[in-house]
Amino acid sequence: MEWQEILGLVGGFFTTTSLIPQVVRLYRLKSAREISLTFNIFLGVGVSFWMAYGIALSLPAVIIWNAISIVLVGSLLFAKFKYNKQ
Amino acid sequence: MEWQEILGLVGGFFTTTSLIPQVVRLYRLKSAREISLTFNIFLGVGVSFWMAYGIALSLPAVIIWNAISIVLVGSLLFAKFKYNKQ
């Protein structure tokens, strides 16, 4: 593996796993009033494009982390709809 | 510009600008209880590594959007500290 790919893997580790404590926090607080729906939707669309970019340029770091991000953004969006009104 | 770069520019447009409505929402609500501090910190560290990755591989889309993201993550972190207790 090229050393540049390691930078991407570390970057992806932090940006992707950053969503885990955020998702956990919403489910724990049972509240998602402060979370912006536009943030959720834009993040989902953006992450999908980044994954296409990774596939197009064969960048493993970009592909792997964005695939995981899509799942996490889905959980965030689910929490937003589930807890928005409470 | 290569067509692959366009995918990255679109992806970056959405993931980066997604933070704008989130930052605006916190400042408008004057509340940042639901925002996870770990989310903030991990996002800042991750985005910094992605920028290094973009510089190392000379990927304009990666460099530009992550530079803007660093500023927005800073605003989010500032809101978290400013409004956390209220």
Backbone of each chain as nested JSON, in Angstrom:
{
  "chains": [
    {"id": "A", "residues": [
      {"number": 1, "name": "MET", "atoms": {"N": [0.827, -1.214, 0.0], "CA": [0.0, 0.0, 0.0], "C": [0.861, 1.265, 0.0]}},
      {"number": 2, "name": "GLU", "atoms": {"N": [0.467, 2.217, -0.826], "CA": [1.182, 3.5, -0.883], "C": [0.957, 4.272, 0.421]}},
      {"number": 3, "name": "TRP", "atoms": {"N": [1.952, 5.085, 0.8], "CA": [1.816, 5.844, 2.046], "C": [0.675, 6.866, 1.95]}},
      {"number": 4, "name": "GLN", "atoms": {"N": [0.385, 7.359, 0.743], "CA": [-0.717, 8.31, 0.579], "C": [-2.049, 7.663, 0.946]}},
      {"number": 5, "name": "GLU", "atoms": {"N": [-2.174, 6.364, 0.588], "CA": [-3.42, 5.659, 0.916], "C": [-3.619, 5.569, 2.43]}},
      {"number": 6, "name": "ILE", "atoms": {"N": [-2.502, 5.527, 3.162], "CA": [-2.596, 5.467, 4.633], "C": [-3.204, 6.765, 5.173]}},
      {"number": 7, "name": "LEU", "atoms": {"N": [-2.812, 7.909, 4.584], "CA": [-3.413, 9.196, 4.986], "C": [-4.929, 9.146, 4.778]}},
      {"number": 8, "name": "GLY", "atoms": {"N": [-5.337, 8.604, 3.634], "CA": [-6.762, 8.508, 3.32], "C": [-7.481, 7.55, 4.252]}},
      {"number": 9, "name": "LEU", "atoms": {"N": [-6.811, 6.442, 4.6], "CA": [-7.432, 5.479, 5.511], "C": [-7.605, 6.092, 6.899]}},
      {"number": 10, "name": "VAL", "atoms": {"N": [-6.61, 6.853, 7.361], "CA": [-6.711, 7.512, 8.667], "C": [-7.802, 8.594, 8.622]}},
      {"number": 11, "name": "GLY", "atoms": {"N": [-7.794, 9.404, 7.559], "CA": [-8.816, 10.446, 7.398], "C": [-10.202, 9.843, 7.396]}},
      {"number": 12, "name": "GLY", "atoms": {"N": [-10.36, 8.775, 6.626], "CA": [-11.65, 8.095, 6.536], "C": [-12.056, 7.471, 7.855]}},
      {"number": 13, "name": "PHE", "atoms": {"N": [-11.078, 6.915, 8.571], "CA": [-11.381, 6.335, 9.883], "C": [-12.028, 7.392, 10.777]}},
      {"number": 14, "name": "PHE", "atoms": {"N": [-11.42, 8.58, 10.823], "CA": [-11.94, 9.628, 11.712], "C": [-13.243, 10.251, 11.202]}},
      {"number": 15, "name": "THR", "atoms": {"N": [-13.319, 10.598, 9.919], "CA": [-14.56, 11.239, 9.435], "C": [-15.73, 10.253, 9.501]}},
      {"number": 16, "name": "THR", "atoms": {"N": [-15.479, 8.984, 9.158], "CA": [-16.575, 8.01, 9.176], "C": [-16.975, 7.658, 10.603]}},
      {"number": 17, "name": "THR", "atoms": {"N": [-15.991, 7.299, 11.454], "CA": [-16.35, 6.891, 12.814], "C": [-16.876, 8.071, 13.626]}},
      {"number": 18, "name": "SER", "atoms": {"N": [-16.607, 9.319, 13.202], "CA": [-17.159, 10.491, 13.905], "C": [-18.679, 10.398, 13.977]}},
      {"number": 19, "name": "LEU", "atoms": {"N": [-19.278, 9.791, 12.95], "CA": [-20.741, 9.686, 12.909], "C": [-21.281, 8.715, 13.96]}},
      {"number": 20, "name": "ILE", "atoms": {"N": [-20.455, 7.752, 14.391], "CA": [-20.933, 6.748, 15.365], "C": [-21.349, 7.403, 16.695]}},
      {"number": 21, "name": "PRO", "atoms": {"N": [-20.465, 8.192, 17.379], "CA": [-20.917, 8.828, 18.629], "C": [-22.108, 9.769, 18.419]}},
      {"number": 22, "name": "GLN", "atoms": {"N": [-22.202, 10.382, 17.224], "CA": [-23.332, 11.276, 16.951], "C": [-24.634, 10.492, 16.856]}},
      {"number": 23, "name": "VAL", "atoms": {"N": [-24.599, 9.377, 16.152], "CA": [-25.79, 8.527, 16.025], "C": [-26.178, 7.978, 17.401]}},
      {"number": 24, "name": "VAL", "atoms": {"N": [-25.185, 7.477, 18.161], "CA": [-25.431, 6.928, 19.504], "C": [-26.061, 7.986, 20.402]}},
      {"number": 25, "name": "ARG", "atoms": {"N": [-25.548, 9.213, 20.316], "CA": [-26.048, 10.295, 21.169], "C": [-27.529, 10.589, 20.901]}},
      {"number": 26, "name": "LEU", "atoms": {"N": [-27.906, 10.618, 19.638], "CA": [-29.314, 10.878, 19.299], "C": [-30.226, 9.778, 19.828]}},
      {"number": 27, "name": "TYR", "atoms": {"N": [-29.786, 8.515, 19.673], "CA": [-30.613, 7.4, 20.136], "C": [-30.69, 7.383, 21.659]}},
      {"number": 28, "name": "ARG", "atoms": {"N": [-29.586, 7.798, 22.323], "CA": [-29.566, 7.823, 23.788], "C": [-30.454, 8.956, 24.322]}},
      {"number": 29, "name": "LEU", "atoms": {"N": [-30.333, 10.142, 23.722], "CA": [-31.126, 11.297, 24.166], "C": [-32.578, 11.2, 23.694]}},
      {"number": 30, "name": "LYS", "atoms": {"N": [-32.824, 10.326, 22.726], "CA": [-34.139, 10.212, 22.07], "C": [-34.62, 11.589, 21.609]}},
      {"number": 31, "name": "SER", "atoms": {"N": [-33.703, 12.339, 21.048], "CA": [-33.993, 13.695, 20.612], "C": [-33.112, 14.033, 19.404]}},
      {"number": 32, "name": "ALA", "atoms": {"N": [-33.72, 14.641, 18.387], "CA": [-32.948, 15.006, 17.191], "C": [-33.398, 16.361, 16.657]}},
      {"number": 33, "name": "ARG", "atoms": {"N": [-33.813, 17.208, 17.578], "CA": [-34.314, 18.531, 17.209], "C": [-33.208, 19.41, 16.618]}},
      {"number": 34, "name": "GLU", "atoms": {"N": [-32.006, 19.317, 17.217], "CA": [-30.903, 20.196, 16.796], "C": [-30.273, 19.768, 15.477]}},
      {"number": 35, "name": "ILE", "atoms": {"N": [-30.477, 18.484, 15.134], "CA": [-29.862, 17.987, 13.904], "C": [-30.642, 18.534, 12.707]}},
      {"number": 36, "name": "SER", "atoms": {"N": [-29.905, 19.123, 11.775], "CA": [-30.532, 19.709, 10.597], "C": [-30.854, 18.618, 9.575]}},
      {"number": 37, "name": "LEU", "atoms": {"N": [-32.107, 18.617, 9.07], "CA": [-32.5, 17.638, 8.049], "C": [-31.701, 17.865, 6.764]}},
      {"number": 38, "name": "THR", "atoms": {"N": [-31.449, 19.138, 6.438], "CA": [-30.654, 19.456, 5.245], "C": [-29.244, 18.88, 5.384]}},
      {"number": 39, "name": "PHE", "atoms": {"N": [-28.667, 18.988, 6.597], "CA": [-27.351, 18.394, 6.871], "C": [-27.376, 16.908, 6.537]}},
      {"number": 40, "name": "ASN", "atoms": {"N": [-28.407, 16.215, 7.031], "CA": [-28.557, 14.786, 6.791], "C": [-28.628, 14.435, 5.316]}},
      {"number": 41, "name": "ILE", "atoms": {"N": [-29.495, 15.145, 4.605], "CA": [-29.729, 14.831, 3.193], "C": [-28.496, 15.155, 2.351]}},
      {"number": 42, "name": "PHE", "atoms": {"N": [-27.924, 16.334, 2.565], "CA": [-26.732, 16.732, 1.812], "C": [-25.579, 15.768, 2.075]}},
      {"number": 43, "name": "LEU", "atoms": {"N": [-25.437, 15.345, 3.326], "CA": [-24.358, 14.422, 3.684], "C": [-24.538, 13.096, 2.941]}},
      {"number": 44, "name": "GLY", "atoms": {"N": [-25.773, 12.614, 2.899], "CA": [-26.06, 11.356, 2.199], "C": [-25.765, 11.446, 0.711]}},
      {"number": 45, "name": "VAL", "atoms": {"N": [-26.192, 12.543, 0.085], "CA": [-25.954, 12.739, -1.354], "C": [-24.445, 12.874, -1.602]}},
      {"number": 46, "name": "GLY", "atoms": {"N": [-23.775, 13.671, -0.777], "CA": [-22.338, 13.92, -0.943], "C": [-21.515, 12.653, -0.808]}},
      {"number": 47, "name": "VAL", "atoms": {"N": [-21.812, 11.872, 0.209], "CA": [-21.072, 10.633, 0.467], "C": [-21.25, 9.653, -0.709]}},
      {"number": 48, "name": "SER", "atoms": {"N": [-22.456, 9.649, -1.304], "CA": [-22.701, 8.789, -2.466], "C": [-21.839, 9.204, -3.654]}},
      {"number": 49, "name": "PHE", "atoms": {"N": [-21.711, 10.515, -3.865], "CA": [-20.852, 11.002, -4.952], "C": [-19.377, 10.692, -4.682]}},
      {"number": 50, "name": "TRP", "atoms": {"N": [-18.946, 10.842, -3.43], "CA": [-17.55, 10.509, -3.086], "C": [-17.281, 9.034, -3.35]}},
      {"number": 51, "name": "MET", "atoms": {"N": [-18.267, 8.176, -3.102], "CA": [-18.051, 6.754, -3.352], "C": [-17.903, 6.512, -4.856]}},
      {"number": 52, "name": "ALA", "atoms": {"N": [-18.718, 7.19, -5.661], "CA": [-18.606, 7.073, -7.116], "C": [-17.225, 7.563, -7.58]}},
      {"number": 53, "name": "TYR", "atoms": {"N": [-16.755, 8.64, -6.961], "CA": [-15.422, 9.191, -7.257], "C": [-14.339, 8.167, -6.938]}},
      {"number": 54, "name": "GLY", "atoms": {"N": [-14.454, 7.528, -5.789], "CA": [-13.479, 6.501, -5.379], "C": [-13.464, 5.319, -6.339]}},
      {"number": 55, "name": "ILE", "atoms": {"N": [-14.669, 4.919, -6.782], "CA": [-14.77, 3.801, -7.735], "C": [-14.154, 4.212, -9.071]}},
      {"number": 56, "name": "ALA", "atoms": {"N": [-14.466, 5.437, -9.534], "CA": [-13.98, 5.919, -10.832], "C": [-12.456, 6.013, -10.873]}},
      {"number": 57, "name": "LEU", "atoms": {"N": [-11.841, 6.412, -9.76], "CA": [-10.381, 6.57, -9.716], "C": [-9.686, 5.391, -9.02]}},
      {"number": 58, "name": "SER", "atoms": {"N": [-10.464, 4.348, -8.692], "CA": [-9.91, 3.169, -7.995], "C": [-9.105, 3.553, -6.753]}},
      {"number": 59, "name": "LEU", "atoms": {"N": [-9.761, 4.299, -5.858], "CA": [-9.125, 4.723, -4.612], "C": [-9.74, 3.925, -3.451]}},
      {"number": 60, "name": "PRO", "atoms": {"N": [-9.065, 2.865, -3.014], "CA": [-9.665, 1.983, -1.998], "C": [-10.125, 2.727, -0.743]}},
      {"number": 61, "name": "ALA", "atoms": {"N": [-9.302, 3.661, -0.239], "CA": [-9.643, 4.388, 0.991], "C": [-10.965, 5.135, 0.837]}},
      {"number": 62, "name": "VAL", "atoms": {"N": [-11.131, 5.76, -0.317], "CA": [-12.345, 6.549, -0.572], "C": [-13.57, 5.64, -0.646]}},
      {"number": 63, "name": "ILE", "atoms": {"N": [-13.415, 4.497, -1.324], "CA": [-14.54, 3.572, -1.497], "C": [-14.99, 2.995, -0.15]}},
      {"number": 64, "name": "ILE", "atoms": {"N": [-14.025, 2.452, 0.598], "CA": [-14.355, 1.745, 1.843], "C": [-15.062, 2.664, 2.844]}},
      {"number": 65, "name": "TRP", "atoms": {"N": [-14.453, 3.818, 3.118], "CA": [-15.009, 4.684, 4.156], "C": [-16.345, 5.29, 3.759]}},
      {"number": 66, "name": "ASN", "atoms": {"N": [-16.508, 5.601, 2.471], "CA": [-17.782, 6.19, 2.074], "C": [-18.903, 5.158, 2.084]}},
      {"number": 67, "name": "ALA", "atoms": {"N": [-18.568, 3.895, 1.825], "CA": [-19.585, 2.836, 1.907], "C": [-20.098, 2.725, 3.355]}},
      {"number": 68, "name": "ILE", "atoms": {"N": [-19.177, 2.771, 4.306], "CA": [-19.578, 2.7, 5.723], "C": [-20.37, 3.958, 6.103]}},
      {"number": 69, "name": "SER", "atoms": {"N": [-19.928, 5.111, 5.585], "CA": [-20.618, 6.374, 5.879], "C": [-22.067, 6.358, 5.434]}},
      {"number": 70, "name": "ILE", "atoms": {"N": [-22.326, 5.728, 4.287], "CA": [-23.703, 5.682, 3.769], "C": [-24.617, 5.0, 4.796]}},
      {"number": 71, "name": "VAL", "atoms": {"N": [-24.138, 3.908, 5.394], "CA": [-24.919, 3.186, 6.412], "C": [-25.16, 4.098, 7.632]}},
      {"number": 72, "name": "LEU", "atoms": {"N": [-24.107, 4.805, 8.064], "CA": [-24.22, 5.661, 9.248], "C": [-25.122, 6.866, 9.0]}},
      {"number": 73, "name": "VAL", "atoms": {"N": [-25.032, 7.461, 7.816], "CA": [-25.914, 8.587, 7.478], "C": [-27.364, 8.106, 7.459]}},
      {"number": 74, "name": "GLY", "atoms": {"N": [-27.579, 6.873, 7.001], "CA": [-28.917, 6.284, 7.024], "C": [-29.457, 6.188, 8.457]}},
      {"number": 75, "name": "SER", "atoms": {"N": [-28.592, 5.775, 9.389], "CA": [-28.995, 5.668, 10.805], "C": [-29.31, 7.043, 11.397]}},
      {"number": 76, "name": "LEU", "atoms": {"N": [-28.538, 8.042, 10.969], "CA": [-28.734, 9.409, 11.447], "C": [-30.086, 9.948, 10.95]}},
      {"number": 77, "name": "LEU", "atoms": {"N": [-30.351, 9.693, 9.679], "CA": [-31.61, 10.14, 9.067], "C": [-32.8, 9.442, 9.738]}},
      {"number": 78, "name": "PHE", "atoms": {"N": [-32.644, 8.164, 10.055], "CA": [-33.697, 7.402, 10.732], "C": [-33.966, 8.005, 12.113]}},
      {"number": 79, "name": "ALA", "atoms": {"N": [-32.88, 8.331, 12.839], "CA": [-33.017, 8.962, 14.163], "C": [-33.702, 10.314, 14.05]}},
      {"number": 80, "name": "LYS", "atoms": {"N": [-33.363, 11.067, 13.01], "CA": [-33.97, 12.392, 12.803], "C": [-35.49, 12.273, 12.669]}},
      {"number": 81, "name": "PHE", "atoms": {"N": [-35.928, 11.31, 11.858], "CA": [-37.371, 11.151, 11.653], "C": [-38.048, 10.563, 12.895]}},
      {"number": 82, "name": "LYS", "atoms": {"N": [-37.349, 9.652, 13.582], "CA": [-37.915, 8.963, 14.744], "C": [-38.061, 9.909, 15.94]}},
      {"number": 83, "name": "TYR", "atoms": {"N": [-37.069, 10.77, 16.162], "CA": [-37.031, 11.569, 17.391], "C": [-37.255, 13.061, 17.174]}},
      {"number": 84, "name": "ASN", "atoms": {"N": [-37.519, 13.468, 15.955], "CA": [-37.618, 14.903, 15.649], "C": [-38.681, 15.614, 16.466]}},
      {"number": 85, "name": "LYS", "atoms": {"N": [-39.819, 14.943, 16.652], "CA": [-40.973, 15.599, 17.244], "C": [-40.947, 15.618, 18.768]}},
      {"number": 86, "name": "GLN", "atoms": {"N": [-40.096, 14.768, 19.348], "CA": [-40.131, 14.624, 20.81], "C": [-39.31, 15.681, 21.519]}}
    ]},
    {"id": "B", "residues": [
      {"number": 1, "name": "MET", "atoms": {"N": [-10.548, 19.453, -17.139], "CA": [-10.79, 18.678, -15.914], "C": [-11.343, 17.294, -16.256]}},
      {"number": 2, "name": "GLU", "atoms": {"N": [-10.818, 16.287, -15.591], "CA": [-11.288, 14.922, -15.801], "C": [-12.714, 14.782, -15.245]}},
      {"number": 3, "name": "TRP", "atoms": {"N": [-13.501, 13.888, -15.867], "CA": [-14.888, 13.706, -15.398], "C": [-14.921, 13.145, -13.982]}},
      {"number": 4, "name": "GLN", "atoms": {"N": [-13.877, 12.383, -13.623], "CA": [-13.842, 11.836, -12.26], "C": [-13.742, 12.956, -11.229]}},
      {"number": 5, "name": "GLU", "atoms": {"N": [-12.992, 14.005, -11.587], "CA": [-12.855, 15.141, -10.677], "C": [-14.198, 15.824, -10.439]}},
      {"number": 6, "name": "ILE", "atoms": {"N": [-15.061, 15.773, -11.47], "CA": [-16.393, 16.384, -11.328], "C": [-17.208, 15.632, -10.258]}},
      {"number": 7, "name": "LEU", "atoms": {"N": [-17.081, 14.289, -10.266], "CA": [-17.761, 13.498, -9.217], "C": [-17.291, 13.945, -7.83]}},
      {"number": 8, "name": "GLY", "atoms": {"N": [-15.984, 14.138, -7.7], "CA": [-15.416, 14.565, -6.416], "C": [-15.853, 15.97, -6.039]}},
      {"number": 9, "name": "LEU", "atoms": {"N": [-15.944, 16.837, -7.052], "CA": [-16.373, 18.219, -6.77], "C": [-17.83, 18.24, -6.31]}},
      {"number": 10, "name": "VAL", "atoms": {"N": [-18.674, 17.41, -6.945], "CA": [-20.08, 17.344, -6.539], "C": [-20.193, 16.731, -5.143]}},
      {"number": 11, "name": "GLY", "atoms": {"N": [-19.466, 15.629, -4.908], "CA": [-19.468, 14.987, -3.594], "C": [-19.019, 15.958, -2.52]}},
      {"number": 12, "name": "GLY", "atoms": {"N": [-17.951, 16.676, -2.8], "CA": [-17.424, 17.642, -1.842], "C": [-18.378, 18.8, -1.621]}},
      {"number": 13, "name": "PHE", "atoms": {"N": [-19.049, 19.23, -2.697], "CA": [-20.026, 20.306, -2.551], "C": [-21.079, 19.911, -1.527]}},
      {"number": 14, "name": "PHE", "atoms": {"N": [-21.604, 18.688, -1.658], "CA": [-22.676, 18.262, -0.75], "C": [-22.18, 17.951, 0.663]}},
      {"number": 15, "name": "THR", "atoms": {"N": [-21.064, 17.217, 0.793], "CA": [-20.613, 16.872, 2.15], "C": [-20.161, 18.127, 2.891]}},
      {"number": 16, "name": "THR", "atoms": {"N": [-19.479, 19.039, 2.188], "CA": [-18.985, 20.254, 2.856], "C": [-20.125, 21.207, 3.178]}},
      {"number": 17, "name": "THR", "atoms": {"N": [-20.974, 21.51, 2.173], "CA": [-22.052, 22.463, 2.429], "C": [-23.101, 21.889, 3.383]}},
      {"number": 18, "name": "SER", "atoms": {"N": [-23.141, 20.557, 3.555], "CA": [-24.073, 19.965, 4.533], "C": [-23.841, 20.564, 5.918]}},
      {"number": 19, "name": "LEU", "atoms": {"N": [-22.598, 20.911, 6.209], "CA": [-22.271, 21.46, 7.529], "C": [-22.849, 22.861, 7.739]}},
      {"number": 20, "name": "ILE", "atoms": {"N": [-23.09, 23.605, 6.66], "CA": [-23.596, 24.986, 6.793], "C": [-24.965, 25.024, 7.484]}},
      {"number": 21, "name": "PRO", "atoms": {"N": [-26.002, 24.28, 6.969], "CA": [-27.283, 24.324, 7.688], "C": [-27.18, 23.799, 9.123]}},
      {"number": 22, "name": "GLN", "atoms": {"N": [-26.255, 22.853, 9.36], "CA": [-26.098, 22.331, 10.73], "C": [-25.526, 23.411, 11.657]}},
      {"number": 23, "name": "VAL", "atoms": {"N": [-24.516, 24.129, 11.192], "CA": [-23.918, 25.207, 11.988], "C": [-24.968, 26.31, 12.229]}},
      {"number": 24, "name": "VAL", "atoms": {"N": [-25.674, 26.697, 11.163], "CA": [-26.706, 27.739, 11.26], "C": [-27.778, 27.326, 12.272]}},
      {"number": 25, "name": "ARG", "atoms": {"N": [-28.178, 26.05, 12.221], "CA": [-29.237, 25.564, 13.114], "C": [-28.825, 25.685, 14.584]}},
      {"number": 26, "name": "LEU", "atoms": {"N": [-27.584, 25.344, 14.898], "CA": [-27.113, 25.44, 16.286], "C": [-27.096, 26.883, 16.769]}},
      {"number": 27, "name": "TYR", "atoms": {"N": [-26.61, 27.792, 15.9], "CA": [-26.554, 29.202, 16.289], "C": [-27.96, 29.789, 16.427]}},
      {"number": 28, "name": "ARG", "atoms": {"N": [-28.9, 29.302, 15.584], "CA": [-30.266, 29.802, 15.638], "C": [-30.987, 29.287, 16.895]}},
      {"number": 29, "name": "LEU", "atoms": {"N": [-30.809, 27.996, 17.192], "CA": [-31.455, 27.401, 18.374], "C": [-30.729, 27.781, 19.662]}},
      {"number": 30, "name": "LYS", "atoms": {"N": [-29.49, 28.264, 19.534], "CA": [-28.62, 28.553, 20.686], "C": [-28.546, 27.339, 21.604]}},
      {"number": 31, "name": "SER", "atoms": {"N": [-28.416, 26.19, 20.991], "CA": [-28.386, 24.932, 21.729], "C": [-27.523, 23.921, 20.968]}},
      {"number": 32, "name": "ALA", "atoms": {"N": [-26.671, 23.215, 21.695], "CA": [-25.804, 22.22, 21.043], "C": [-25.669, 20.98, 21.921]}},
      {"number": 33, "name": "ARG", "atoms": {"N": [-26.733, 20.682, 22.658], "CA": [-26.723, 19.559, 23.574], "C": [-26.648, 18.223, 22.829]}},
      {"number": 34, "name": "GLU", "atoms": {"N": [-27.386, 18.14, 21.709], "CA": [-27.46, 16.872, 20.983], "C": [-26.202, 16.573, 20.168]}},
      {"number": 35, "name": "ILE", "atoms": {"N": [-25.431, 17.635, 19.892], "CA": [-24.231, 17.438, 19.071], "C": [-23.157, 16.77, 19.929]}},
      {"number": 36, "name": "SER", "atoms": {"N": [-22.621, 15.672, 19.424], "CA": [-21.594, 14.931, 20.152], "C": [-20.232, 15.634, 20.006]}},
      {"number": 37, "name": "LEU", "atoms": {"N": [-19.543, 15.847, 21.145], "CA": [-18.216, 16.46, 21.107], "C": [-17.228, 15.55, 20.381]}},
      {"number": 38, "name": "THR", "atoms": {"N": [-17.383, 14.233, 20.581], "CA": [-16.507, 13.269, 19.89], "C": [-16.705, 13.374, 18.376]}},
      {"number": 39, "name": "PHE", "atoms": {"N": [-17.964, 13.539, 17.952], "CA": [-18.265, 13.748, 16.526], "C": [-17.469, 14.933, 15.995]}},
      {"number": 40, "name": "ASN", "atoms": {"N": [-17.536, 16.045, 16.719], "CA": [-16.825, 17.267, 16.334], "C": [-15.322, 17.065, 16.201]}},
      {"number": 41, "name": "ILE", "atoms": {"N": [-14.729, 16.469, 17.228], "CA": [-13.275, 16.306, 17.259], "C": [-12.812, 15.323, 16.178]}},
      {"number": 42, "name": "PHE", "atoms": {"N": [-13.494, 14.175, 16.095], "CA": [-13.124, 13.18, 15.081], "C": [-13.272, 13.761, 13.668]}},
      {"number": 43, "name": "LEU", "atoms": {"N": [-14.334, 14.531, 13.459], "CA": [-14.56, 15.126, 12.137], "C": [-13.413, 16.078, 11.789]}},
      {"number": 44, "name": "GLY", "atoms": {"N": [-12.994, 16.889, 12.761], "CA": [-11.885, 17.827, 12.538], "C": [-10.579, 17.115, 12.218]}},
      {"number": 45, "name": "VAL", "atoms": {"N": [-10.275, 16.069, 12.982], "CA": [-9.042, 15.299, 12.746], "C": [-9.111, 14.612, 11.377]}},
      {"number": 46, "name": "GLY", "atoms": {"N": [-10.258, 13.995, 11.094], "CA": [-10.428, 13.26, 9.841], "C": [-10.293, 14.153, 8.622]}},
      {"number": 47, "name": "VAL", "atoms": {"N": [-10.939, 15.309, 8.668], "CA": [-10.914, 16.245, 7.55], "C": [-9.48, 16.747, 7.306]}},
      {"number": 48, "name": "SER", "atoms": {"N": [-8.722, 16.905, 8.372], "CA": [-7.317, 17.325, 8.242], "C": [-6.491, 16.252, 7.525]}},
      {"number": 49, "name": "PHE", "atoms": {"N": [-6.737, 14.987, 7.874], "CA": [-6.031, 13.892, 7.191], "C": [-6.439, 13.791, 5.721]}},
      {"number": 50, "name": "TRP", "atoms": {"N": [-7.724, 13.981, 5.43], "CA": [-8.18, 13.962, 4.035], "C": [-7.518, 15.067, 3.236]}},
      {"number": 51, "name": "MET", "atoms": {"N": [-7.3, 16.213, 3.852], "CA": [-6.646, 17.304, 3.12], "C": [-5.2, 16.931, 2.812]}},
      {"number": 52, "name": "ALA", "atoms": {"N": [-4.519, 16.32, 3.783], "CA": [-3.146, 15.853, 3.561], "C": [-3.11, 14.82, 2.431]}},
      {"number": 53, "name": "TYR", "atoms": {"N": [-4.13, 13.95, 2.41], "CA": [-4.267, 12.925, 1.364], "C": [-4.417, 13.584, -0.015]}},
      {"number": 54, "name": "GLY", "atoms": {"N": [-5.265, 14.61, -0.066], "CA": [-5.483, 15.341, -1.315], "C": [-4.214, 16.032, -1.799]}},
      {"number": 55, "name": "ILE", "atoms": {"N": [-3.464, 16.596, -0.868], "CA": [-2.204, 17.267, -1.219], "C": [-1.191, 16.226, -1.724]}},
      {"number": 56, "name": "ALA", "atoms": {"N": [-1.098, 15.098, -0.998], "CA": [-0.127, 14.042, -1.35], "C": [-0.384, 13.47, -2.739]}},
      {"number": 57, "name": "LEU", "atoms": {"N": [-1.673, 13.312, -3.1], "CA": [-2.011, 12.718, -4.401], "C": [-2.409, 13.773, -5.443]}},
      {"number": 58, "name": "SER", "atoms": {"N": [-2.248, 15.069, -5.085], "CA": [-2.62, 16.177, -5.986], "C": [-4.036, 16.03, -6.529]}},
      {"number": 59, "name": "LEU", "atoms": {"N": [-5.001, 15.908, -5.601], "CA": [-6.404, 15.789, -5.989], "C": [-7.124, 17.094, -5.629]}},
      {"number": 60, "name": "PRO", "atoms": {"N": [-7.313, 17.98, -6.627], "CA": [-7.881, 19.308, -6.339], "C": [-9.201, 19.264, -5.582]}},
      {"number": 61, "name": "ALA", "atoms": {"N": [-10.106, 18.351, -5.987], "CA": [-11.426, 18.282, -5.348], "C": [-11.286, 17.987, -3.857]}},
      {"number": 62, "name": "VAL", "atoms": {"N": [-10.372, 17.072, -3.531], "CA": [-10.186, 16.673, -2.131], "C": [-9.602, 17.84, -1.313]}},
      {"number": 63, "name": "ILE", "atoms": {"N": [-8.635, 18.537, -1.897], "CA": [-7.983, 19.652, -1.192], "C": [-8.972, 20.786, -0.907]}},
      {"number": 64, "name": "ILE", "atoms": {"N": [-9.662, 21.236, -1.965], "CA": [-10.541, 22.412, -1.846], "C": [-11.634, 22.185, -0.801]}},
      {"number": 65, "name": "TRP", "atoms": {"N": [-12.358, 21.068, -0.943], "CA": [-13.504, 20.859, -0.059], "C": [-13.096, 20.614, 1.379]}},
      {"number": 66, "name": "ASN", "atoms": {"N": [-11.977, 19.927, 1.576], "CA": [-11.568, 19.682, 2.958], "C": [-11.048, 20.947, 3.63]}},
      {"number": 67, "name": "ALA", "atoms": {"N": [-10.463, 21.849, 2.851], "CA": [-10.029, 23.131, 3.419], "C": [-11.239, 23.907, 3.942]}},
      {"number": 68, "name": "ILE", "atoms": {"N": [-12.313, 23.934, 3.14], "CA": [-13.537, 24.625, 3.565], "C": [-14.157, 23.911, 4.774]}},
      {"number": 69, "name": "SER", "atoms": {"N": [-14.118, 22.568, 4.743], "CA": [-14.682, 21.782, 5.853], "C": [-14.003, 22.102, 7.175]}},
      {"number": 70, "name": "ILE", "atoms": {"N": [-12.691, 22.323, 7.149], "CA": [-11.954, 22.619, 8.38], "C": [-12.535, 23.877, 9.043]}},
      {"number": 71, "name": "VAL", "atoms": {"N": [-12.819, 24.902, 8.236], "CA": [-13.409, 26.142, 8.754], "C": [-14.79, 25.866, 9.372]}},
      {"number": 72, "name": "LEU", "atoms": {"N": [-15.604, 25.061, 8.66], "CA": [-16.963, 24.783, 9.137], "C": [-16.957, 23.918, 10.395]}},
      {"number": 73, "name": "VAL", "atoms": {"N": [-16.055, 22.951, 10.469], "CA": [-15.948, 22.117, 11.676], "C": [-15.527, 22.997, 12.861]}},
      {"number": 74, "name": "GLY", "atoms": {"N": [-14.662, 23.976, 12.598], "CA": [-14.268, 24.929, 13.641], "C": [-15.476, 25.702, 14.174]}},
      {"number": 75, "name": "SER", "atoms": {"N": [-16.365, 26.121, 13.271], "CA": [-17.578, 26.852, 13.677], "C": [-18.511, 25.963, 14.485]}},
      {"number": 76, "name": "LEU", "atoms": {"N": [-18.568, 24.684, 14.118], "CA": [-19.414, 23.722, 14.816], "C": [-18.887, 23.504, 16.239]}},
      {"number": 77, "name": "LEU", "atoms": {"N": [-17.567, 23.362, 16.332], "CA": [-16.923, 23.148, 17.63], "C": [-17.124, 24.373, 18.523]}},
      {"number": 78, "name": "PHE", "atoms": {"N": [-17.035, 25.555, 17.943], "CA": [-17.241, 26.8, 18.683], "C": [-18.68, 26.852, 19.225]}},
      {"number": 79, "name": "ALA", "atoms": {"N": [-19.641, 26.481, 18.368], "CA": [-21.051, 26.45, 18.798], "C": [-21.259, 25.44, 19.915]}},
      {"number": 80, "name": "LYS", "atoms": {"N": [-20.59, 24.295, 19.818], "CA": [-20.724, 23.25, 20.841], "C": [-20.282, 23.79, 22.203]}},
      {"number": 81, "name": "PHE", "atoms": {"N": [-19.138, 24.479, 22.233], "CA": [-18.646, 25.012, 23.511], "C": [-19.493, 26.191, 23.99]}},
      {"number": 82, "name": "LYS", "atoms": {"N": [-19.964, 26.999, 23.044], "CA": [-20.739, 28.194, 23.384], "C": [-22.131, 27.848, 23.922]}},
      {"number": 83, "name": "TYR", "atoms": {"N": [-22.785, 26.859, 23.316], "CA": [-24.191, 26.592, 23.634], "C": [-24.422, 25.275, 24.359]}},
      {"number": 84, "name": "ASN", "atoms": {"N": [-23.381, 24.556, 24.695], "CA": [-23.533, 23.222, 25.279], "C": [-24.341, 23.226, 26.567]}},
      {"number": 85, "name": "LYS", "atoms": {"N": [-24.099, 24.24, 27.415], "CA": [-24.675, 24.236, 28.757], "C": [-26.106, 24.767, 28.807]}},
      {"number": 86, "name": "GLN", "atoms": {"N": [-26.531, 25.436, 27.737], "CA": [-27.844, 26.079, 27.808], "C": [-28.992, 25.132, 27.46]}}
    ]}
  ]
}
